[in-house]
């Protein structure tokens, strides 16, 4: 009978784990052994390089002891050159790396050289995000440091009926459309005029900010100024009234859906009166432009010139006394004063420069006419200003208080006739003495106390309609 000896299973587990640990850590032990040998070699080499750091006795002893051992191991294992040559090679390379290469790598990898402004100003292609940032800079939505610079406060982005001395966004965008961002930077950061110096004194734009601003301004040329939405209340009411009128009138005659005809007659009557009133009022006002105040190519202020500077109206409108029309002053008249005055207290040199530019190019300023009568109406400034001695304010309002000139009367025929009914004639004028002697004699004799324009033909149709 044979005995079977059973080996315990638990011991096999321990043996397997022990062999597994040997397999894992055997490469690490070999690497550590090689590292210790390599460290011994490096200590030998650095001892030769650092001659000033240690005494000569220690250098000789360490070099002899470590050179022999390390050289034999290197020759047998890796077949490398002798230790003397390698020590010289390592000594020279390490000094070079410390002197030059370390500086190059730090400058190339760690420090980024700033891009010069001359390169930034040459950028001509922009992404949508960059243009959006330029827009936010223009509207003051981006903080530069601790402050935001809002260009919209001075430069309008929508049409306005009030005078703004500063150029609007479309005007400055058109001006710098063909110029570079560097030209724009000169105006923003280094302005010439005293007005712009005062406004731009706290500007802190970088070259990159100015380039993005210029990109948005170029886009704004195509966007243009925003127009106010027209009021369509009367038009909408007219359309609704017309629909109700047509439906009620059709039901009254053809369909007859509503049995009570009074409802249809009420709708037809109310809507008919409203439609007639709207059409009559707009037909009478057709061609009239009371309150018309267009934007002019040059922001000329009657308040500054006629009010503060007390310039006579006839100095600029010199043909009013001798001609049918008062005339539009030529650029040479403006140049009489602005030959010396080149900067205004409100607009700076911007608006005055426009006059000088037109003179240099020999082009007239295209002023927008405000007062205009129909072609079938005759009106003479000479008759009213010279003969009638009527002041300009009688028809044009108090222009001395107007920055932006607008039409005061509606220039209707009723307005002219009412003036002729109430206005007295200065019969002692040489004109009336010559052409109306009987009226002059009657007034002098005391037969009449006054003579109005109606008495000398102010209501004759042929006087104005010929």
C-alpha positions in Angstrom: 0.0 0.0 0.0 1.5 3.2 -1.2 1.2 6.5 0.6 0.3 9.6 -1.4 1.8 12.8 0.0 -0.3 15.9 -0.8 1.5 19.2 -1.2 -0.5 22.0 0.4 -2.2 24.3 -2.1 -1.6 27.4 0.0 2.2 27.2 -0.3 1.9 27.1 -4.1 0.1 30.4 -4.0 3.0 31.9 -2.0 5.6 30.5 -4.4 3.9 31.9 -7.4 3.6 35.3 -5.9 7.2 35.3 -5.0 8.3 34.4 -8.6 6.0 37.1 -9.9 7.7 39.7 -7.7 11.1 38.6 -8.9 10.1 39.1 -12.5 8.7 42.5 -11.8 11.6 44.0 -9.8 14.5 42.3 -11.6 14.6 45.1 -14.3 14.4 47.8 -11.6 17.4 46.3 -9.8 19.4 46.1 -13.0 18.6 49.7 -13.8 19.6 50.9 -10.4 22.9 49.0 -10.6 23.6 50.6 -14.0 22.6 54.1 -12.6 25.1 53.7 -9.7 27.9 52.9 -12.1 26.9 55.8 -14.3 26.9 58.1 -11.3 30.4 57.0 -10.4 31.5 57.8 -13.9 29.8 61.3 -13.8 31.4 62.0 -10.5 34.8 61.3 -12.0 34.1 63.6 -14.9 32.7 66.5 -13.0 35.7 66.3 -10.6 37.9 67.0 -13.5 35.8 69.9 -14.7 35.4 71.5 -11.3 39.1 72.0 -10.6 38.6 75.1 -8.5 35.8 73.7 -6.3 37.8 70.9 -4.5 41.4 70.4 -3.4 43.8 68.8 -5.8 44.5 65.9 -3.5 40.9 64.8 -3.5 40.6 65.2 -7.3 43.6 62.9 -7.8 42.3 60.2 -5.5 38.8 60.1 -6.8 39.9 60.3 -10.4 42.3 57.3 -10.0 39.9 55.2 -8.1 36.9 55.8 -10.3 38.6 56.0 -13.6 40.1 52.5 -13.6 36.8 50.9 -12.6 34.5 52.9 -14.8 36.8 52.6 -17.8 36.8 48.8 -17.6 33.1 48.5 -17.3 32.5 50.9 -20.2 34.9 49.1 -22.5 33.4 45.7 -21.7 29.7 46.6 -21.7 29.2 49.4 -24.2 32.4 49.6 -26.1 32.6 53.3 -25.6 35.7 55.5 -26.0 38.2 55.9 -23.1 37.2 57.8 -20.0 39.8 60.5 -20.6 38.3 61.5 -23.9 34.8 61.3 -22.6 35.6 63.5 -19.7 37.0 66.1 -21.9 34.0 65.9 -24.2 31.6 66.2 -21.3 33.5 69.1 -19.8 33.4 71.3 -22.9 29.8 70.6 -23.8 28.4 71.3 -20.4 30.1 74.7 -20.3 28.7 75.6 -23.8 25.2 74.5 -22.8 25.4 76.7 -19.6 26.7 79.7 -21.5 24.6 79.8 -24.7 22.0 77.1 -25.2 20.2 77.6 -21.9 19.5 81.2 -22.8 18.3 80.4 -26.3 15.8 77.8 -25.0 14.4 80.1 -22.4 13.9 82.9 -24.9 12.4 80.6 -27.5 10.1 78.5 -25.3 9.3 80.6 -22.2 9.4 84.2 -23.4 7.3 85.5 -26.4 8.5 88.6 -28.1 5.8 91.3 -28.5 4.6 91.9 -32.1 5.6 95.4 -33.2 2.8 97.9 -34.0 3.9 98.3 -37.6 3.1 94.7 -38.2 -0.3 94.9 -36.4 -1.4 97.9 -38.5 -0.9 95.9 -41.7 -3.6 93.4 -40.9 -6.3 93.5 -43.5 -8.3 90.3 -43.0 -10.6 89.9 -40.0 -12.8 87.2 -38.6 -16.4 87.7 -37.5 -15.3 87.6 -33.9 -12.7 90.3 -34.4 -15.2 92.6 -36.2 -17.7 92.0 -33.3 -15.0 93.0 -30.8 -14.4 96.2 -32.8 -18.1 96.9 -32.7 -18.1 96.4 -28.9 -15.1 98.8 -28.6 -17.0 101.4 -30.6 -20.1 101.1 -28.4 -18.1 101.1 -25.2 -19.0 97.6 -24.2 -15.3 96.5 -23.7 -13.3 97.8 -20.8 -9.8 99.0 -21.5 -8.2 98.8 -18.2 -10.7 100.1 -15.7 -12.6 102.4 -18.1 -14.7 102.0 -21.2 -14.4 104.4 -24.1 -17.8 105.0 -25.8 -17.5 106.4 -29.3 -21.3 106.5 -29.7 -21.5 109.3 -27.2 -20.1 111.7 -29.8 -20.7 110.0 -33.1 -24.3 109.3 -34.0 -25.2 105.9 -35.4 -28.7 106.8 -36.4 -30.4 109.8 -38.2 -31.1 112.7 -35.8 -33.1 115.9 -36.3 -30.9 117.8 -33.9 -27.5 119.3 -34.6 -24.6 117.2 -33.3 -21.3 119.1 -33.7 -19.3 115.9 -33.9 -19.3 113.9 -37.2 -21.5 110.9 -37.2 -20.2 107.4 -37.5 -20.9 107.1 -41.2 -19.0 110.3 -41.9 -15.9 109.3 -40.1 -16.1 105.8 -41.6 -16.2 107.1 -45.1 -13.4 109.5 -44.4 -11.0 106.7 -43.2 -12.3 104.0 -45.6 -9.3 104.4 -47.9 -6.8 105.2 -45.1 -4.9 102.9 -42.9 -5.3 102.0 -39.3 -2.2 103.9 -38.5 -3.8 107.1 -39.8 -6.7 106.5 -37.5 -4.4 106.0 -34.6 -2.9 109.4 -35.1 -6.3 111.0 -34.8 -7.3 108.9 -31.7 -4.0 109.1 -29.8 -2.3 112.2 -31.1 -4.9 114.7 -32.2 -3.9 118.2 -33.4 -6.8 120.5 -32.7 -7.6 121.7 -29.1 -11.1 120.3 -29.2 -10.0 116.8 -30.1 -7.1 117.0 -27.6 -9.7 117.7 -24.9 -12.0 114.9 -25.9 -9.3 112.2 -26.6 -7.0 112.9 -23.7 -7.9 109.7 -21.8 -7.9 107.3 -24.7 -5.8 104.2 -24.1 -6.2 102.2 -27.3 -3.6 99.7 -28.3 -2.6 99.0 -31.9 -4.7 95.9 -31.9 -7.8 97.8 -30.6 -7.4 100.5 -33.3 -7.1 97.8 -36.0 -10.4 96.2 -34.8 -12.1 99.6 -34.6 -11.0 100.3 -38.2 -12.4 96.9 -39.3 -15.8 97.7 -37.8 -15.8 101.3 -39.3 -15.2 99.8 -42.7 -18.2 97.5 -42.2 -20.3 100.5 -41.0 -20.0 102.1 -44.4 -22.3 99.4 -45.8 -24.5 99.4 -42.7 -25.2 103.2 -42.7 -27.2 105.2 -40.2 -30.3 103.7 -38.7 -33.5 105.4 -39.8 -36.3 106.0 -37.4 -39.3 103.9 -38.1 -42.1 105.9 -39.8 -45.3 106.4 -37.9 -48.1 104.6 -39.8 -51.0 105.3 -37.4 -53.0 107.4 -39.9 -52.2 105.1 -42.8 -53.3 102.1 -40.7 -56.5 103.8 -39.7 -57.2 104.7 -43.3 -56.8 101.1 -44.4 -59.1 99.8 -41.6 -61.7 102.5 -42.4 -61.6 101.7 -46.1 -62.1 98.0 -45.5 -65.0 98.6 -43.1 -66.5 101.0 -45.6 -66.3 98.5 -48.5 -67.7 95.6 -46.5 -70.6 97.6 -45.1 -71.4 99.2 -48.4 -71.3 95.8 -50.1 -73.5 94.2 -47.4 -76.0 97.1 -47.7 -76.5 96.7 -51.4 -75.7 93.0 -52.3 -75.3 90.5 -49.5 -77.7 91.9 -46.8 -76.3 89.8 -44.0 -77.3 92.2 -41.3 -81.0 92.6 -41.1 -80.7 95.9 -39.3 -79.5 98.4 -42.0 -78.8 101.1 -39.4 -75.6 99.3 -38.5 -74.4 99.4 -42.1 -75.4 103.0 -42.6 -73.6 104.0 -39.3 -70.4 102.3 -40.4 -70.6 103.8 -43.9 -71.2 107.3 -42.6 -68.4 107.3 -39.9 -65.8 105.7 -42.2 -66.7 107.9 -45.1 -66.3 111.1 -43.1 -63.0 109.8 -41.7 -61.6 108.9 -45.1 -62.7 112.2 -46.6 -61.0 114.1 -43.8 -57.7 112.2 -44.1 -57.6 112.7 -47.9 -58.5 116.4 -47.7 -55.9 117.3 -45.0 -53.1 115.4 -46.8 -54.1 116.9 -50.2 -54.0 120.4 -48.8 -50.7 119.8 -47.0 -49.2 118.2 -50.1 -46.0 120.1 -51.1 -45.8 121.9 -47.8 -43.0 121.2 -45.4 -43.5 123.1 -42.1 -40.7 122.2 -39.7 -38.5 120.8 -42.4 -34.9 120.6 -41.1 -32.6 118.6 -43.3 -29.0 117.7 -42.5 -26.6 120.0 -44.3 -23.2 118.9 -45.7 -21.5 121.4 -43.4 -22.9 122.0 -39.9 -23.4 125.7 -40.1 -25.1 127.3 -37.1 -27.1 130.5 -37.4 -27.0 130.7 -33.6 -23.2 131.0 -33.6 -22.9 133.3 -36.6 -26.0 135.5 -36.5 -26.6 135.3 -32.7 -23.3 135.2 -30.9 -21.0 136.7 -33.5 -23.8 139.2 -34.6 -23.1 138.7 -38.3 -25.6 140.6 -40.5 -27.8 138.4 -42.7 -27.1 140.5 -45.7 -23.4 139.9 -45.4 -23.8 136.3 -46.4 -27.1 136.6 -48.4 -26.0 139.7 -50.2 -28.4 139.3 -53.2 -31.5 139.6 -51.0 -31.8 143.3 -51.5 -31.2 143.3 -55.3 -32.5 140.1 -56.6 -35.5 137.7 -56.6 -33.6 135.1 -54.5 -31.6 135.7 -51.4 -28.9 133.4 -52.8 -26.7 130.8 -51.2 -23.3 132.3 -50.0 -20.3 131.1 -51.9 -17.3 129.4 -50.2 -15.2 132.5 -50.7 -17.5 134.4 -48.3 -16.9 131.8 -45.7 -13.2 132.0 -46.4 -13.1 135.7 -45.6 -13.4 134.9 -41.9 -12.1 131.3 -41.8 -8.8 132.3 -43.5 -7.8 133.0 -39.9 -10.4 131.1 -37.8 -9.5 127.4 -38.4 -10.8 125.9 -35.2 -14.2 126.2 -33.7 -15.1 125.9 -30.0 -17.8 123.3 -30.7 -16.9 121.4 -33.9 -13.1 121.9 -33.8 -11.5 121.9 -37.2 -13.7 119.3 -38.7 -16.4 121.4 -40.3 -14.1 124.3 -41.2 -11.8 121.9 -42.9 -14.7 120.9 -45.2 -15.0 124.5 -46.4 -11.3 124.7 -47.2 -11.4 121.3 -48.9 -14.2 122.4 -51.2 -12.3 125.6 -52.0 -9.1 123.6 -52.8 -11.1 121.3 -55.1 -13.0 124.2 -56.6 -16.3 122.5 -55.9 -19.4 124.3 -54.5 -20.9 123.1 -51.2 -24.2 121.3 -52.0 -26.5 122.9 -49.5 -30.0 121.5 -49.1 -32.6 124.1 -49.8 -35.2 124.5 -47.1 -37.6 127.2 -48.3 -39.0 126.5 -51.7 -42.2 127.8 -53.4 -44.0 126.1 -56.3 -43.1 127.1 -59.8 -46.4 128.9 -60.4 -45.7 131.4 -57.5 -43.7 134.5 -57.9 -41.9 135.9 -54.9 -39.1 138.5 -54.9 -36.8 139.2 -52.0 -36.0 142.6 -53.4 -39.6 143.6 -53.2 -40.0 142.6 -49.6 -36.5 143.4 -48.2 -35.7 146.7 -50.0 -39.1 148.1 -50.8 -41.1 146.7 -47.9 -38.2 146.8 -45.5 -39.3 143.6 -43.9 -36.9 141.9 -41.5 -35.7 138.4 -42.2 -37.3 137.1 -39.0 -40.8 137.9 -40.3 -40.6 134.9 -42.7 -37.7 132.8 -41.4 -38.3 133.0 -37.7 -35.8 133.9 -35.1 -32.8 132.4 -36.9 -30.4 133.9 -34.3 -31.4 131.1 -31.9 -31.3 128.2 -34.4 -28.4 125.9 -34.6 -30.1 123.9 -37.3 -32.3 125.9 -39.6 -35.8 124.7 -40.2 -38.9 126.0 -42.1 -41.1 128.1 -39.8 -44.2 128.9 -41.9 -46.1 126.5 -44.1 -45.8 128.9 -47.1 -49.4 128.5 -47.9 -51.4 131.1 -49.9 -53.6 131.8 -46.8 -50.4 132.6 -44.8 -49.3 135.1 -47.4 -52.7 136.8 -47.7 -53.1 137.1 -43.9 -49.7 138.9 -43.9 -50.8 141.3 -46.7 -54.0 142.1 -44.8 -52.4 143.1 -41.5 -49.0 144.5 -42.6 -48.7 148.3 -42.9 -46.7 149.9 -45.7 -44.0 152.4 -44.9 -45.3 154.9 -47.5 -42.5 157.4 -46.8 -40.1 155.0 -48.5 -38.6 156.4 -51.7 -40.0 153.4 -53.6 -43.6 154.2 -52.6 -43.2 157.9 -53.1 -42.1 157.2 -56.7 -44.6 154.5 -57.7 -47.6 155.4 -55.4 -47.7 159.2 -55.1 -51.5 159.4 -54.5 -51.2 157.1 -51.5 -48.3 159.2 -50.2 -50.3 162.4 -50.6 -53.4 161.0 -48.9 -51.3 159.8 -45.9 -49.5 163.1 -45.7 -52.7 165.1 -45.8 -54.2 163.0 -43.1 -57.0 161.5 -45.2 -55.9 158.0 -44.1 -54.0 156.9 -41.1 -52.3 153.9 -42.6 -52.0 151.9 -45.8 -51.8 148.1 -45.8 -50.4 145.8 -48.5 -53.9 144.9 -49.5 -54.5 148.6 -50.5 -51.7 148.6 -53.1 -52.7 145.3 -54.8 -51.7 142.8 -52.2 -54.6 140.5 -53.1 -54.4 140.8 -56.9 -53.9 137.3 -58.4 -51.5 138.6 -61.0 -49.1 139.8 -58.4 -48.1 136.3 -57.4 -49.5 134.1 -60.2 -48.4 135.3 -63.6 
